[in-house]
Amino acid sequence: MTKLDHPNEPGKWTRLDAAEGRALWRRDRSDPFPVTQFYLLAPPRQSEVFYDEALARQQFAALGPRTADEAA
């Protein structure tokens, strides 16, 4: 039996953006098949998983301004 890598091993996850308590992460998986997923974390909401980066970024932007300066 071969040891499977932990899903959070370095290099598999990349933070793409973060602002005011929310974050957008990219996860590259190769097992059992290659797939790229985008996770939108914005507590207290449940995290959302996307397979399209443009849609994930659009949802991230829709949650609010990136910085306090942009909110003014």
mmCIF file as Biopython writes it, N, C-alpha, C and O atoms, coordinates in Angstrom:
data_model
#
loop_
_atom_site.group_PDB
_atom_site.id
_atom_site.type_symbol
_atom_site.label_atom_id
_atom_site.label_alt_id
_atom_site.label_comp_id
_atom_site.label_asym_id
_atom_site.label_entity_id
_atom_site.label_seq_id
_atom_site.pdbx_PDB_ins_code
_atom_site.Cartn_x
_atom_site.Cartn_y
_atom_site.Cartn_z
_atom_site.occupancy
_atom_site.B_iso_or_equiv
_atom_site.auth_seq_id
_atom_site.auth_asym_id
_atom_site.pdbx_PDB_model_num
ATOM 1   N N  . MET A ? 1  ? 0.849   -1.184 0.000   1.0 0.0 1  A 1 
ATOM 2   C CA . MET A ? 1  ? 0.000   0.000  0.000   1.0 0.0 1  A 1 
ATOM 3   C C  . MET A ? 1  ? 0.892   1.244  0.000   1.0 0.0 1  A 1 
ATOM 4   O O  . MET A ? 1  ? 1.827   1.339  0.795   1.0 0.0 1  A 1 
ATOM 5   N N  . THR A ? 2  ? 0.607   2.184  -0.881  1.0 0.0 2  A 1 
ATOM 6   C CA . THR A ? 2  ? 1.400   3.406  -0.941  1.0 0.0 2  A 1 
ATOM 7   C C  . THR A ? 2  ? 0.753   4.485  -0.084  1.0 0.0 2  A 1 
ATOM 8   O O  . THR A ? 2  ? -0.469  4.547  0.055   1.0 0.0 2  A 1 
ATOM 9   N N  . LYS A ? 3  ? 1.602   5.330  0.487   1.0 0.0 3  A 1 
ATOM 10  C CA . LYS A ? 3  ? 1.128   6.427  1.325   1.0 0.0 3  A 1 
ATOM 11  C C  . LYS A ? 3  ? 0.636   7.568  0.439   1.0 0.0 3  A 1 
ATOM 12  O O  . LYS A ? 3  ? 1.349   8.014  -0.460  1.0 0.0 3  A 1 
ATOM 13  N N  . LEU A ? 4  ? -0.563  8.031  0.690   1.0 0.0 4  A 1 
ATOM 14  C CA . LEU A ? 4  ? -1.092  9.182  -0.038  1.0 0.0 4  A 1 
ATOM 15  C C  . LEU A ? 4  ? -0.627  10.456 0.642   1.0 0.0 4  A 1 
ATOM 16  O O  . LEU A ? 4  ? -0.524  10.508 1.867   1.0 0.0 4  A 1 
ATOM 17  N N  . ASP A ? 5  ? -0.346  11.477 -0.144  1.0 0.0 5  A 1 
ATOM 18  C CA . ASP A ? 5  ? 0.058   12.770 0.407   1.0 0.0 5  A 1 
ATOM 19  C C  . ASP A ? 5  ? -1.131  13.430 1.096   1.0 0.0 5  A 1 
ATOM 20  O O  . ASP A ? 5  ? -2.280  13.273 0.684   1.0 0.0 5  A 1 
ATOM 21  N N  . HIS A ? 6  ? -0.827  14.165 2.146   1.0 0.0 6  A 1 
ATOM 22  C CA . HIS A ? 6  ? -1.857  14.921 2.851   1.0 0.0 6  A 1 
ATOM 23  C C  . HIS A ? 6  ? -2.400  15.993 1.910   1.0 0.0 6  A 1 
ATOM 24  O O  . HIS A ? 6  ? -1.621  16.622 1.194   1.0 0.0 6  A 1 
ATOM 25  N N  . PRO A ? 7  ? -3.720  16.219 1.891   1.0 0.0 7  A 1 
ATOM 26  C CA . PRO A ? 7  ? -4.282  17.203 0.952   1.0 0.0 7  A 1 
ATOM 27  C C  . PRO A ? 7  ? -3.783  18.624 1.163   1.0 0.0 7  A 1 
ATOM 28  O O  . PRO A ? 7  ? -3.884  19.448 0.255   1.0 0.0 7  A 1 
ATOM 29  N N  . ASN A ? 8  ? -3.244  18.932 2.345   1.0 0.0 8  A 1 
ATOM 30  C CA . ASN A ? 8  ? -2.751  20.283 2.612   1.0 0.0 8  A 1 
ATOM 31  C C  . ASN A ? 8  ? -1.243  20.392 2.478   1.0 0.0 8  A 1 
ATOM 32  O O  . ASN A ? 8  ? -0.646  21.316 3.030   1.0 0.0 8  A 1 
ATOM 33  N N  . GLU A ? 9  ? -0.620  19.487 1.768   1.0 0.0 9  A 1 
ATOM 34  C CA . GLU A ? 9  ? 0.833   19.540 1.634   1.0 0.0 9  A 1 
ATOM 35  C C  . GLU A ? 9  ? 1.257   20.827 0.921   1.0 0.0 9  A 1 
ATOM 36  O O  . GLU A ? 9  ? 0.502   21.352 0.101   1.0 0.0 9  A 1 
ATOM 37  N N  . PRO A ? 10 ? 2.455   21.343 1.221   1.0 0.0 10 A 1 
ATOM 38  C CA . PRO A ? 10 ? 2.926   22.583 0.595   1.0 0.0 10 A 1 
ATOM 39  C C  . PRO A ? 10 ? 2.918   22.480 -0.929  1.0 0.0 10 A 1 
ATOM 40  O O  . PRO A ? 10 ? 3.256   21.445 -1.503  1.0 0.0 10 A 1 
ATOM 41  N N  . GLY A ? 11 ? 2.527   23.575 -1.562  1.0 0.0 11 A 1 
ATOM 42  C CA . GLY A ? 11 ? 2.513   23.624 -3.014  1.0 0.0 11 A 1 
ATOM 43  C C  . GLY A ? 11 ? 1.187   23.264 -3.636  1.0 0.0 11 A 1 
ATOM 44  O O  . GLY A ? 11 ? 0.969   23.534 -4.817  1.0 0.0 11 A 1 
ATOM 45  N N  . LYS A ? 12 ? 0.304   22.668 -2.880  1.0 0.0 12 A 1 
ATOM 46  C CA . LYS A ? 12 ? -1.006  22.296 -3.410  1.0 0.0 12 A 1 
ATOM 47  C C  . LYS A ? 12 ? -2.014  23.448 -3.289  1.0 0.0 12 A 1 
ATOM 48  O O  . LYS A ? 12 ? -2.923  23.566 -4.110  1.0 0.0 12 A 1 
ATOM 49  N N  . TRP A ? 13 ? -1.850  24.290 -2.269  1.0 0.0 13 A 1 
ATOM 50  C CA . TRP A ? 13 ? -2.761  25.398 -2.014  1.0 0.0 13 A 1 
ATOM 51  C C  . TRP A ? 13 ? -2.046  26.721 -2.261  1.0 0.0 13 A 1 
ATOM 52  O O  . TRP A ? 13 ? -0.886  26.885 -1.882  1.0 0.0 13 A 1 
ATOM 53  N N  . THR A ? 14 ? -2.743  27.673 -2.902  1.0 0.0 14 A 1 
ATOM 54  C CA . THR A ? 14 ? -2.190  29.002 -3.153  1.0 0.0 14 A 1 
ATOM 55  C C  . THR A ? 14 ? -3.253  30.037 -2.809  1.0 0.0 14 A 1 
ATOM 56  O O  . THR A ? 14 ? -4.369  29.978 -3.326  1.0 0.0 14 A 1 
ATOM 57  N N  . ARG A ? 15 ? -2.911  30.987 -1.936  1.0 0.0 15 A 1 
ATOM 58  C CA . ARG A ? 15 ? -3.856  32.069 -1.644  1.0 0.0 15 A 1 
ATOM 59  C C  . ARG A ? 15 ? -3.765  33.088 -2.764  1.0 0.0 15 A 1 
ATOM 60  O O  . ARG A ? 15 ? -2.700  33.652 -3.012  1.0 0.0 15 A 1 
ATOM 61  N N  . LEU A ? 16 ? -4.883  33.326 -3.440  1.0 0.0 16 A 1 
ATOM 62  C CA . LEU A ? 16 ? -4.919  34.249 -4.568  1.0 0.0 16 A 1 
ATOM 63  C C  . LEU A ? 16 ? -5.231  35.671 -4.140  1.0 0.0 16 A 1 
ATOM 64  O O  . LEU A ? 16 ? -4.715  36.624 -4.725  1.0 0.0 16 A 1 
ATOM 65  N N  . ASP A ? 17 ? -6.074  35.824 -3.120  1.0 0.0 17 A 1 
ATOM 66  C CA . ASP A ? 17 ? -6.480  37.158 -2.691  1.0 0.0 17 A 1 
ATOM 67  C C  . ASP A ? 17 ? -7.052  37.067 -1.281  1.0 0.0 17 A 1 
ATOM 68  O O  . ASP A ? 17 ? -7.537  36.017 -0.860  1.0 0.0 17 A 1 
ATOM 69  N N  . ALA A ? 18 ? -6.990  38.165 -0.570  1.0 0.0 18 A 1 
ATOM 70  C CA . ALA A ? 18 ? -7.559  38.224 0.778   1.0 0.0 18 A 1 
ATOM 71  C C  . ALA A ? 18 ? -7.892  39.665 1.109   1.0 0.0 18 A 1 
ATOM 72  O O  . ALA A ? 18 ? -7.167  40.584 0.726   1.0 0.0 18 A 1 
ATOM 73  N N  . ALA A ? 19 ? -8.989  39.860 1.821   1.0 0.0 19 A 1 
ATOM 74  C CA . ALA A ? 19 ? -9.399  41.198 2.238   1.0 0.0 19 A 1 
ATOM 75  C C  . ALA A ? 19 ? -10.484 41.096 3.289   1.0 0.0 19 A 1 
ATOM 76  O O  . ALA A ? 19 ? -11.422 40.311 3.153   1.0 0.0 19 A 1 
ATOM 77  N N  . GLU A ? 20 ? -10.354 41.893 4.339   1.0 0.0 20 A 1 
ATOM 78  C CA . GLU A ? 20 ? -11.399 42.066 5.351   1.0 0.0 20 A 1 
ATOM 79  C C  . GLU A ? 20 ? -12.056 40.754 5.780   1.0 0.0 20 A 1 
ATOM 80  O O  . GLU A ? 20 ? -13.281 40.641 5.740   1.0 0.0 20 A 1 
ATOM 81  N N  . GLY A ? 21 ? -11.277 39.782 6.182   1.0 0.0 21 A 1 
ATOM 82  C CA . GLY A ? 21 ? -11.822 38.545 6.722   1.0 0.0 21 A 1 
ATOM 83  C C  . GLY A ? 21 ? -12.255 37.510 5.711   1.0 0.0 21 A 1 
ATOM 84  O O  . GLY A ? 21 ? -12.825 36.487 6.091   1.0 0.0 21 A 1 
ATOM 85  N N  . ARG A ? 22 ? -12.006 37.739 4.449   1.0 0.0 22 A 1 
ATOM 86  C CA . ARG A ? 22 ? -12.348 36.737 3.441   1.0 0.0 22 A 1 
ATOM 87  C C  . ARG A ? 22 ? -11.108 36.410 2.619   1.0 0.0 22 A 1 
ATOM 88  O O  . ARG A ? 22 ? -10.159 37.193 2.572   1.0 0.0 22 A 1 
ATOM 89  N N  . ALA A ? 23 ? -11.124 35.260 1.980   1.0 0.0 23 A 1 
ATOM 90  C CA . ALA A ? 23 ? -9.954  34.842 1.210   1.0 0.0 23 A 1 
ATOM 91  C C  . ALA A ? 23 ? -10.381 33.974 0.032   1.0 0.0 23 A 1 
ATOM 92  O O  . ALA A ? 23 ? -11.406 33.293 0.071   1.0 0.0 23 A 1 
ATOM 93  N N  . LEU A ? 24 ? -9.570  34.020 -1.007  1.0 0.0 24 A 1 
ATOM 94  C CA . LEU A ? 24 ? -9.775  33.190 -2.192  1.0 0.0 24 A 1 
ATOM 95  C C  . LEU A ? 24 ? -8.540  32.324 -2.362  1.0 0.0 24 A 1 
ATOM 96  O O  . LEU A ? 24 ? -7.428  32.836 -2.493  1.0 0.0 24 A 1 
ATOM 97  N N  . TRP A ? 25 ? -8.736  31.009 -2.360  1.0 0.0 25 A 1 
ATOM 98  C CA . TRP A ? 25 ? -7.644  30.050 -2.455  1.0 0.0 25 A 1 
ATOM 99  C C  . TRP A ? 25 ? -7.787  29.201 -3.708  1.0 0.0 25 A 1 
ATOM 100 O O  . TRP A ? 25 ? -8.897  28.926 -4.163  1.0 0.0 25 A 1 
ATOM 101 N N  . ARG A ? 26 ? -6.655  28.789 -4.258  1.0 0.0 26 A 1 
ATOM 102 C CA . ARG A ? 26 ? -6.610  27.862 -5.394  1.0 0.0 26 A 1 
ATOM 103 C C  . ARG A ? 26 ? -6.028  26.542 -4.896  1.0 0.0 26 A 1 
ATOM 104 O O  . ARG A ? 26 ? -5.023  26.529 -4.185  1.0 0.0 26 A 1 
ATOM 105 N N  . ARG A ? 27 ? -6.654  25.444 -5.267  1.0 0.0 27 A 1 
ATOM 106 C CA . ARG A ? 27 ? -6.152  24.118 -4.908  1.0 0.0 27 A 1 
ATOM 107 C C  . ARG A ? 27 ? -5.945  23.314 -6.181  1.0 0.0 27 A 1 
ATOM 108 O O  . ARG A ? 27 ? -6.877  23.122 -6.962  1.0 0.0 27 A 1 
ATOM 109 N N  . ASP A ? 28 ? -4.724  22.848 -6.385  1.0 0.0 28 A 1 
ATOM 110 C CA . ASP A ? 28 ? -4.399  21.993 -7.524  1.0 0.0 28 A 1 
ATOM 111 C C  . ASP A ? 28 ? -4.284  20.560 -7.029  1.0 0.0 28 A 1 
ATOM 112 O O  . ASP A ? 28 ? -3.415  20.237 -6.219  1.0 0.0 28 A 1 
ATOM 113 N N  . ARG A ? 29 ? -5.159  19.719 -7.520  1.0 0.0 29 A 1 
ATOM 114 C CA . ARG A ? 29 ? -5.145  18.301 -7.156  1.0 0.0 29 A 1 
ATOM 115 C C  . ARG A ? 29 ? -4.677  17.477 -8.344  1.0 0.0 29 A 1 
ATOM 116 O O  . ARG A ? 29 ? -4.868  17.865 -9.496  1.0 0.0 29 A 1 
ATOM 117 N N  . SER A ? 30 ? -4.070  16.348 -8.056  1.0 0.0 30 A 1 
ATOM 118 C CA . SER A ? 30 ? -3.679  15.448 -9.137  1.0 0.0 30 A 1 
ATOM 119 C C  . SER A ? 30 ? -4.152  14.023 -8.884  1.0 0.0 30 A 1 
ATOM 120 O O  . SER A ? 30 ? -3.979  13.150 -9.734  1.0 0.0 30 A 1 
ATOM 121 N N  . ASP A ? 31 ? -4.749  13.783 -7.718  1.0 0.0 31 A 1 
ATOM 122 C CA . ASP A ? 31 ? -5.190  12.433 -7.388  1.0 0.0 31 A 1 
ATOM 123 C C  . ASP A ? 31 ? -6.650  12.476 -6.965  1.0 0.0 31 A 1 
ATOM 124 O O  . ASP A ? 31 ? -6.958  13.243 -6.053  1.0 0.0 31 A 1 
ATOM 125 N N  . PRO A ? 32 ? -7.537  11.754 -7.522  1.0 0.0 32 A 1 
ATOM 126 C CA . PRO A ? 32 ? -7.326  10.664 -8.469  1.0 0.0 32 A 1 
ATOM 127 C C  . PRO A ? 32 ? -7.181  11.128 -9.913  1.0 0.0 32 A 1 
ATOM 128 O O  . PRO A ? 32 ? -6.821  10.330 -10.779 1.0 0.0 32 A 1 
ATOM 129 N N  . PHE A ? 33 ? -7.459  12.424 -10.197 1.0 0.0 33 A 1 
ATOM 130 C CA . PHE A ? 33 ? -7.268  12.983 -11.533 1.0 0.0 33 A 1 
ATOM 131 C C  . PHE A ? 33 ? -6.984  14.470 -11.379 1.0 0.0 33 A 1 
ATOM 132 O O  . PHE A ? 33 ? -7.360  15.063 -10.368 1.0 0.0 33 A 1 
ATOM 133 N N  . PRO A ? 34 ? -6.325  15.088 -12.366 1.0 0.0 34 A 1 
ATOM 134 C CA . PRO A ? 34 ? -5.984  16.517 -12.254 1.0 0.0 34 A 1 
ATOM 135 C C  . PRO A ? 34 ? -7.235  17.408 -12.259 1.0 0.0 34 A 1 
ATOM 136 O O  . PRO A ? 34 ? -8.105  17.276 -13.120 1.0 0.0 34 A 1 
ATOM 137 N N  . VAL A ? 35 ? -7.299  18.303 -11.293 1.0 0.0 35 A 1 
ATOM 138 C CA . VAL A ? 35 ? -8.397  19.261 -11.229 1.0 0.0 35 A 1 
ATOM 139 C C  . VAL A ? 35 ? -7.924  20.477 -10.433 1.0 0.0 35 A 1 
ATOM 140 O O  . VAL A ? 35 ? -7.154  20.355 -9.481  1.0 0.0 35 A 1 
ATOM 141 N N  . THR A ? 36 ? -8.403  21.650 -10.844 1.0 0.0 36 A 1 
ATOM 142 C CA . THR A ? 36 ? -8.119  22.883 -10.114 1.0 0.0 36 A 1 
ATOM 143 C C  . THR A ? 36 ? -9.426  23.381 -9.524  1.0 0.0 36 A 1 
ATOM 144 O O  . THR A ? 36 ? -10.430 23.504 -10.226 1.0 0.0 36 A 1 
ATOM 145 N N  . GLN A ? 37 ? -9.405  23.666 -8.232  1.0 0.0 37 A 1 
ATOM 146 C CA . GLN A ? 37 ? -10.579 24.164 -7.537  1.0 0.0 37 A 1 
ATOM 147 C C  . GLN A ? 37 ? -10.243 25.507 -6.899  1.0 0.0 37 A 1 
ATOM 148 O O  . GLN A ? 37 ? -9.097  25.764 -6.530  1.0 0.0 37 A 1 
ATOM 149 N N  . PHE A ? 38 ? -11.257 26.354 -6.775  1.0 0.0 38 A 1 
ATOM 150 C CA . PHE A ? 38 ? -11.095 27.661 -6.153  1.0 0.0 38 A 1 
ATOM 151 C C  . PHE A ? 38 ? -12.053 27.739 -4.973  1.0 0.0 38 A 1 
ATOM 152 O O  . PHE A ? 38 ? -13.257 27.529 -5.121  1.0 0.0 38 A 1 
ATOM 153 N N  . TYR A ? 39 ? -11.505 28.043 -3.799  1.0 0.0 39 A 1 
ATOM 154 C CA . TYR A ? 39 ? -12.287 28.085 -2.567  1.0 0.0 39 A 1 
ATOM 155 C C  . TYR A ? 39 ? -12.445 29.530 -2.125  1.0 0.0 39 A 1 
ATOM 156 O O  . TYR A ? 39 ? -11.460 30.248 -1.951  1.0 0.0 39 A 1 
ATOM 157 N N  . LEU A ? 40 ? -13.688 29.952 -1.945  1.0 0.0 40 A 1 
ATOM 158 C CA . LEU A ? 40 ? -13.997 31.280 -1.428  1.0 0.0 40 A 1 
ATOM 159 C C  . LEU A ? 40 ? -14.399 31.118 0.035   1.0 0.0 40 A 1 
ATOM 160 O O  . LEU A ? 40 ? -15.431 30.523 0.343   1.0 0.0 40 A 1 
ATOM 161 N N  . LEU A ? 41 ? -13.576 31.651 0.926   1.0 0.0 41 A 1 
ATOM 162 C CA . LEU A ? 41 ? -13.825 31.567 2.365   1.0 0.0 41 A 1 
ATOM 163 C C  . LEU A ? 41 ? -14.233 32.942 2.864   1.0 0.0 41 A 1 
ATOM 164 O O  . LEU A ? 41 ? -13.468 33.901 2.759   1.0 0.0 41 A 1 
ATOM 165 N N  . ALA A ? 42 ? -15.437 33.033 3.405   1.0 0.0 42 A 1 
ATOM 166 C CA . ALA A ? 42 ? -15.955 34.310 3.896   1.0 0.0 42 A 1 
ATOM 167 C C  . ALA A ? 42 ? -16.858 34.050 5.099   1.0 0.0 42 A 1 
ATOM 168 O O  . ALA A ? 42 ? -18.082 34.092 4.976   1.0 0.0 42 A 1 
ATOM 169 N N  . PRO A ? 43 ? -16.257 33.780 6.268   1.0 0.0 43 A 1 
ATOM 170 C CA . PRO A ? 43 ? -17.059 33.488 7.459   1.0 0.0 43 A 1 
ATOM 171 C C  . PRO A ? 43 ? -18.018 34.630 7.770   1.0 0.0 43 A 1 
ATOM 172 O O  . PRO A ? 43 ? -17.667 35.778 7.498   1.0 0.0 43 A 1 
ATOM 173 N N  . PRO A ? 44 ? -19.194 34.394 8.316   1.0 0.0 44 A 1 
ATOM 174 C CA . PRO A ? 44 ? -19.679 33.106 8.804   1.0 0.0 44 A 1 
ATOM 175 C C  . PRO A ? 44 ? -20.358 32.262 7.735   1.0 0.0 44 A 1 
ATOM 176 O O  . PRO A ? 44 ? -20.909 31.207 8.049   1.0 0.0 44 A 1 
ATOM 177 N N  . ARG A ? 45 ? -20.330 32.697 6.487   1.0 0.0 45 A 1 
ATOM 178 C CA . ARG A ? 45 ? -20.925 31.905 5.402   1.0 0.0 45 A 1 
ATOM 179 C C  . ARG A ? 45 ? -20.165 30.599 5.220   1.0 0.0 45 A 1 
ATOM 180 O O  . ARG A ? 45 ? -18.998 30.484 5.592   1.0 0.0 45 A 1 
ATOM 181 N N  . GLN A ? 46 ? -20.839 29.633 4.648   1.0 0.0 46 A 1 
ATOM 182 C CA . GLN A ? 46 ? -20.171 28.386 4.303   1.0 0.0 46 A 1 
ATOM 183 C C  . GLN A ? 46 ? -19.255 28.664 3.118   1.0 0.0 46 A 1 
ATOM 184 O O  . GLN A ? 46 ? -19.596 29.463 2.246   1.0 0.0 46 A 1 
ATOM 185 N N  . SER A ? 47 ? -18.105 28.017 3.079   1.0 0.0 47 A 1 
ATOM 186 C CA . SER A ? 47 ? -17.185 28.242 1.965   1.0 0.0 47 A 1 
ATOM 187 C C  . SER A ? 47 ? -17.820 27.742 0.671   1.0 0.0 47 A 1 
ATOM 188 O O  . SER A ? 47 ? -18.626 26.812 0.675   1.0 0.0 47 A 1 
ATOM 189 N N  . GLU A ? 48 ? -17.441 28.374 -0.430  1.0 0.0 48 A 1 
ATOM 190 C CA . GLU A ? 48 ? -17.948 27.984 -1.743  1.0 0.0 48 A 1 
ATOM 191 C C  . GLU A ? 48 ? -16.792 27.437 -2.560  1.0 0.0 48 A 1 
ATOM 192 O O  . GLU A ? 48 ? -15.661 27.908 -2.443  1.0 0.0 48 A 1 
ATOM 193 N N  . VAL A ? 49 ? -17.079 26.442 -3.385  1.0 0.0 49 A 1 
ATOM 194 C CA . VAL A ? 49 ? -16.071 25.842 -4.249  1.0 0.0 49 A 1 
ATOM 195 C C  . VAL A ? 49 ? -16.460 26.120 -5.696  1.0 0.0 49 A 1 
ATOM 196 O O  . VAL A ? 49 ? -17.598 25.888 -6.103  1.0 0.0 49 A 1 
ATOM 197 N N  . PHE A ? 50 ? -15.492 26.623 -6.467  1.0 0.0 50 A 1 
ATOM 198 C CA . PHE A ? 50 ? -15.704 26.917 -7.883  1.0 0.0 50 A 1 
ATOM 199 C C  . PHE A ? 50 ? -14.672 26.168 -8.709  1.0 0.0 50 A 1 
ATOM 200 O O  . PHE A ? 50 ? -13.602 25.815 -8.213  1.0 0.0 50 A 1 
ATOM 201 N N  . TYR A ? 51 ? -14.998 25.930 -9.963  1.0 0.0 51 A 1 
ATOM 202 C CA . TYR A ? 51 ? -14.052 25.309 -10.883 1.0 0.0 51 A 1 
ATOM 203 C C  . TYR A ? 51 ? -13.630 26.300 -11.968 1.0 0.0 51 A 1 
ATOM 204 O O  . TYR A ? 51 ? -12.836 25.964 -12.847 1.0 0.0 51 A 1 
ATOM 205 N N  . ASP A ? 52 ? -14.157 27.508 -11.904 1.0 0.0 52 A 1 
ATOM 206 C CA . ASP A ? 52 ? -13.849 28.566 -12.864 1.0 0.0 52 A 1 
ATOM 207 C C  . ASP A ? 52 ? -13.257 29.748 -12.094 1.0 0.0 52 A 1 
ATOM 208 O O  . ASP A ? 52 ? -13.921 30.313 -11.226 1.0 0.0 52 A 1 
ATOM 209 N N  . GLU A ? 53 ? -12.014 30.125 -12.405 1.0 0.0 53 A 1 
ATOM 210 C CA . GLU A ? 53 ? -11.351 31.195 -11.653 1.0 0.0 53 A 1 
ATOM 211 C C  . GLU A ? 53 ? -12.047 32.538 -11.830 1.0 0.0 53 A 1 
ATOM 212 O O  . GLU A ? 53 ? -12.164 33.300 -10.871 1.0 0.0 53 A 1 
ATOM 213 N N  . ALA A ? 54 ? -12.510 32.841 -13.041 1.0 0.0 54 A 1 
ATOM 214 C CA . ALA A ? 54 ? -13.174 34.123 -13.275 1.0 0.0 54 A 1 
ATOM 215 C C  . ALA A ? 54 ? -14.435 34.248 -12.414 1.0 0.0 54 A 1 
ATOM 216 O O  . ALA A ? 54 ? -14.689 35.307 -11.839 1.0 0.0 54 A 1 
ATOM 217 N N  . LEU A ? 55 ? -15.214 33.189 -12.325 1.0 0.0 55 A 1 
ATOM 218 C CA . LEU A ? 55 ? -16.422 33.209 -11.501 1.0 0.0 55 A 1 
ATOM 219 C C  . LEU A ? 55 ? -16.069 33.328 -10.018 1.0 0.0 55 A 1 
ATOM 220 O O  . LEU A ? 55 ? -16.740 34.048 -9.279  1.0 0.0 55 A 1 
ATOM 221 N N  . ALA A ? 56 ? -15.033 32.635 -9.583  1.0 0.0 56 A 1 
ATOM 222 C CA . ALA A ? 56 ? -14.599 32.716 -8.184  1.0 0.0 56 A 1 
ATOM 223 C C  . ALA A ? 56 ? -14.165 34.137 -7.839  1.0 0.0 56 A 1 
ATOM 224 O O  . ALA A ? 56 ? -14.518 34.654 -6.779  1.0 0.0 56 A 1 
ATOM 225 N N  . ARG A ? 57 ? -13.398 34.771 -8.731  1.0 0.0 57 A 1 
ATOM 226 C CA . ARG A ? 57 ? -12.959 36.156 -8.485  1.0 0.0 57 A 1 
ATOM 227 C C  . ARG A ? 57 ? -14.143 37.126 -8.496  1.0 0.0 57 A 1 
ATOM 228 O O  . ARG A ? 57 ? -14.172 38.086 -7.725  1.0 0.0 57 A 1 
ATOM 229 N N  . GLN A ? 58 ? -15.113 36.872 -9.370  1.0 0.0 58 A 1 
ATOM 230 C CA . GLN A ? 58 ? -16.305 37.719 -9.426  1.0 0.0 58 A 1 
ATOM 231 C C  . GLN A ? 58 ? -17.080 37.632 -8.109  1.0 0.0 58 A 1 
ATOM 232 O O  . GLN A ? 58 ? -17.516 38.656 -7.584  1.0 0.0 58 A 1 
ATOM 233 N N  . GLN A ? 59 ? -17.252 36.437 -7.579  1.0 0.0 59 A 1 
ATOM 234 C CA . GLN A ? 59 ? -17.946 36.261 -6.304  1.0 0.0 59 A 1 
ATOM 235 C C  . GLN A ? 59 ? -17.163 36.898 -5.157  1.0 0.0 59 A 1 
ATOM 236 O O  . GLN A ? 59 ? -17.755 37.497 -4.258  1.0 0.0 59 A 1 
ATOM 237 N N  . PHE A ? 60 ? -15.838 36.772 -5.184  1.0 0.0 60 A 1 
ATOM 238 C CA . PHE A ? 60 ? -14.989 37.391 -4.161  1.0 0.0 60 A 1 
ATOM 239 C C  . PHE A ? 60 ? -15.181 38.908 -4.176  1.0 0.0 60 A 1 
ATOM 240 O O  . PHE A ? 60 ? -15.349 39.525 -3.124  1.0 0.0 60 A 1 
ATOM 241 N N  . ALA A ? 61 ? -15.156 39.502 -5.356  1.0 0.0 61 A 1 
ATOM 242 C CA . ALA A ? 61 ? -15.315 40.951 -5.490  1.0 0.0 61 A 1 
ATOM 243 C C  . ALA A ? 61 ? -16.713 41.403 -5.060  1.0 0.0 61 A 1 
ATOM 244 O O  . ALA A ? 61 ? -16.870 42.498 -4.519  1.0 0.0 61 A 1 
ATOM 245 N N  . ALA A ? 62 ? -17.720 40.572 -5.295  1.0 0.0 62 A 1 
ATOM 246 C CA . ALA A ? 62 ? -19.096 40.935 -4.955  1.0 0.0 62 A 1 
ATOM 247 C C  . ALA A ? 62 ? -19.326 41.007 -3.444  1.0 0.0 62 A 1 
ATOM 248 O O  . ALA A ? 62 ? -20.300 41.613 -2.997  1.0 0.0 62 A 1 
ATOM 249 N N  . LEU A ? 63 ? -18.447 40.400 -2.660  1.0 0.0 63 A 1 
ATOM 250 C CA . LEU A ? 63 ? -18.612 40.407 -1.202  1.0 0.0 63 A 1 
ATOM 251 C C  . LEU A ? 63 ? -18.205 41.727 -0.561  1.0 0.0 63 A 1 
ATOM 252 O O  . LEU A ? 63 ? -18.478 41.947 0.619   1.0 0.0 63 A 1 
ATOM 253 N N  . GLY A ? 64 ? -17.561 42.601 -1.313  1.0 0.0 64 A 1 
ATOM 254 C CA . GLY A ? 64 ? -17.200 43.894 -0.744  1.0 0.0 64 A 1 
ATOM 255 C C  . GLY A ? 64 ? -15.901 44.415 -1.300  1.0 0.0 64 A 1 
ATOM 256 O O  . GLY A ? 64 ? -15.209 43.722 -2.044  1.0 0.0 64 A 1 
ATOM 257 N N  . PRO A ? 65 ? -15.566 45.649 -0.935  1.0 0.0 65 A 1 
ATOM 258 C CA . PRO A ? 65 ? -14.330 46.255 -1.440  1.0 0.0 65 A 1 
ATOM 259 C C  . PRO A ? 65 ? -13.095 45.534 -0.921  1.0 0.0 65 A 1 
ATOM 260 O O  . PRO A ? 65 ? -13.118 44.904 0.136   1.0 0.0 65 A 1 
ATOM 261 N N  . ARG A ? 66 ? -12.033 45.640 -1.679  1.0 0.0 66 A 1 
ATOM 262 C CA . ARG A ? 66 ? -10.782 44.958 -1.326  1.0 0.0 66 A 1 
ATOM 263 C C  . ARG A ? 66 ? -10.114 45.585 -0.111  1.0 0.0 66 A 1 
ATOM 264 O O  . ARG A ? 66 ? -9.588  44.866 0.739   1.0 0.0 66 A 1 
ATOM 265 N N  . THR A ? 67 ? -10.124 46.909 -0.012  1.0 0.0 67 A 1 
ATOM 266 C CA . THR A ? 67 ? -9.484  47.595 1.115   1.0 0.0 67 A 1 
ATOM 267 C C  . THR A ? 67 ? -10.408 48.683 1.645   1.0 0.0 67 A 1 
ATOM 268 O O  . THR A ? 67 ? -11.402 49.028 1.007   1.0 0.0 67 A 1 
ATOM 269 N N  . ALA A ? 68 ? -10.079 49.217 2.801   1.0 0.0 68 A 1 
ATOM 270 C CA . ALA A ? 68 ? -10.867 50.306 3.379   1.0 0.0 68 A 1 
ATOM 271 C C  . ALA A ? 68 ? -10.812 51.542 2.492   1.0 0.0 68 A 1 
ATOM 272 O O  . ALA A ? 68 ? -11.786 52.291 2.425   1.0 0.0 68 A 1 
ATOM 273 N N  . ASP A ? 69 ? -9.684  51.770 1.804   1.0 0.0 69 A 1 
ATOM 274 C CA . ASP A ? 69 ? -9.556  52.925 0.913   1.0 0.0 69 A 1 
ATOM 275 C C  . ASP A ? 69 ? -10.552 52.843 -0.240  1.0 0.0 69 A 1 
ATOM 276 O O  . ASP A ? 69 ? -11.109 53.863 -0.647  1.0 0.0 69 A 1 
ATOM 277 N N  . GLU A ? 70 ? -10.780 51.649 -0.767  1.0 0.0 70 A 1 
ATOM 278 C CA . GLU A ? 70 ? -11.721 51.481 -1.869  1.0 0.0 70 A 1 
ATOM 279 C C  . GLU A ? 70 ? -13.162 51.672 -1.410  1.0 0.0 70 A 1 
ATOM 280 O O  . GLU A ? 70 ? -14.027 52.003 -2.221  1.0 0.0 70 A 1 
ATOM 281 N N  . ALA A ? 71 ? -13.430 51.469 -0.129  1.0 0.0 71 A 1 
ATOM 282 C CA . ALA A ? 71 ? -14.786 51.628 0.397   1.0 0.0 71 A 1 
ATOM 283 C C  . ALA A ? 71 ? -15.183 53.096 0.484   1.0 0.0 71 A 1 
ATOM 284 O O  . ALA A ? 71 ? -16.373 53.410 0.470   1.0 0.0 71 A 1 
ATOM 285 N N  . ALA A ? 72 ? -14.214 53.998 0.575   1.0 0.0 72 A 1 
ATOM 286 C CA . ALA A ? 72 ? -14.496 55.432 0.722   1.0 0.0 72 A 1 
ATOM 287 C C  . ALA A ? 72 ? -14.972 56.051 -0.574  1.0 0.0 72 A 1 
ATOM 288 O O  . ALA A ? 72 ? -15.251 57.249 -0.619  1.0 0.0 72 A 1 
#
